[in-house]
Amino acid sequence: MEHVNKLLSSLQKYGILRLPVVVKTKLYSASVQASIVDGQHLITALIKAGVKEVECKVAEAQSTEEIVNMVACLNTTSASWKLENFVDAFCATGKDSYNTLKAHKLSTGFNYSVSAKILGHASSHDIKSGKFSLKCQDADKMTKYLIEVCAFMKTNNANFMKGYLDFARTTKTYNHDCFMKTLAIHKDKIDIVHDHKAMARNLESHYKLIC
């Protein structure tokens, strides 16, 4: 409400300085519908000011992904959208995979990039582009393993987590009990590096010494 009042004050002093953005699409009904994707507060302020008609910028969208990314680009007043903003936006469109991703993140405390890697071998780019999907049949097992490993190492470093996932999934003879034994012996020798690929190689080298 405070933001609307500031816009109303600005309108009274300077008039309309920017136009609302409307997207037209047939994605959600048989006929073309128009929705405001930028300028909702401005429209509210204009209504309060008694303005009945206003010029708008109009865009067309053919996919949900296009709409979400359009909103992300437009809503950058203080900073670009974070992963959670994209997840919330796709959840709102009814994408079940994104609801599962959000539930996994909330239940584990992992960040979205780690949860996406566990559930779908996915990257941050996949999340933002709307391409995230559930692909990993070992997701429950890897979630359990990762929680145990992070608790033992007392870390929530995302690169460590991603490195562990890469290492465990690409090691054909991976044995979790033996890896936990490796951690118990080499814990003080395992450096957490800021590159998940290097982290995976680091873990693999220690694992091979014991297992």
JOWO-V840544 format. One line per field, one symbol per residue. burial: b if it has 24 or more other C-alpha atoms within 12 Angstrom, else e. A space follows every 50 residues. Layout:
BEGIN
burial = ???
END
This chain:
BEGIN
burial = eeeeeebbeebeeeebeeebbbbbbeeeeeeeeebbbbbbbbbbbbeeee eeeeeeeeeebeebbbbbbbbbeeeeeeeeeebbbbbbbbbeeebebbbb bbebbeebebbbbbbbbbbbbbbbebbbbbbbbbeeeebeebbebbbebb eebeeebbbbbbbbbbbbbeeeebebeebbebbeeeeeebbbeeebeebb bbbbebbeeee
END
